[in-house]
């Protein structure tokens, strides 16, 4: 009798497994999502070969790695839009998107920052003891960022709602925006800093040192903002969806013009401003809330005070 029940339970489990087997997928959104992951993987390969590899056309390997992370961001924006427009959203697409995001917006930016910092350590740090401790700190910063990205994506998968109206804001800094900060700083460091000053000059050394030495703290800060509960606006849904005033069109044209003519300045300013916007808004609301509580407490004490 027990054997019969066991066999029946096994057959029932096999039927459930067969029912859960994936037979059909949406091809176009999945291809766009895979392009996201492949761009992130290529960015890692370029960053790994950067010290030995010469410039590729007008781009250094580090800068090209940063641009590939930005291309992955565009693919990440498109895949969901295409799936929703064709009414082909699925759990498979969401899981595939997160797996590709951990490559493009987790591993790739962390590894890019790690290689840039190691390259500069090899050039400027002569003390072996100091080099060893700085190398550990750099690794810790990159590992913190990667871990926070994984936590951010896992939390998003659990808390995500399919309804488009629920996507007007994010809890925590989105992983593409965090990766965009690191990628845009890399592009600015590789393309603009050498143009602003001759290599070897005092001004160039100051600018290069400022970016390089603050980069580990930026990486850690982006990781912490991703896992925070600070609310960030969904730029596409909040500012571009639906009918907007005519001034929105003029603002968009101005932003596009900046990106075309001074893309390095526009990218680094835009990403850093977005990353700081949520934190500044959160800090302002906290200060305002404490001030309101203080005023209410003082007014209440005045009302109950004896005349």
HELIX and SHEET records of a PDB file:
HELIX    1   1 UNK A    2  UNK A   20  1                                  19    
HELIX    2   2 UNK A   27  UNK A   49  1                                  23    
HELIX    3   3 UNK A   61  UNK A   85  1                                  25    
HELIX    4   4 UNK A   91  UNK A  101  1                                  11    
HELIX    5   5 UNK A  102  UNK A  107  3                                   6    
HELIX    6   6 UNK A  108  UNK A  124  1                                  17    
HELIX    7   7 UNK A  128  UNK A  159  1                                  32    
HELIX    8   8 UNK A  164  UNK A  166  5                                   3    
HELIX    9   9 UNK A  175  UNK A  187  1                                  13    
HELIX   10  10 UNK A  188  UNK A  192  3                                   5    
HELIX   11  11 UNK A  193  UNK A  196  1                                   4    
HELIX   12  12 UNK A  202  UNK A  227  1                                  26    
HELIX   13  13 UNK A  235  UNK A  235  1                                   1    
HELIX   14  14 UNK A  236  UNK A  240  3                                   5    
HELIX   15  15 UNK A  246  UNK A  261  1                                  16    
HELIX   16  16 UNK A  263  UNK A  304  1                                  42    
SHEET    1   A 2 UNK A 169  UNK A 171  0                                        
SHEET    2   A 2 UNK A 231  UNK A 233 -1                                        
END                                                                             
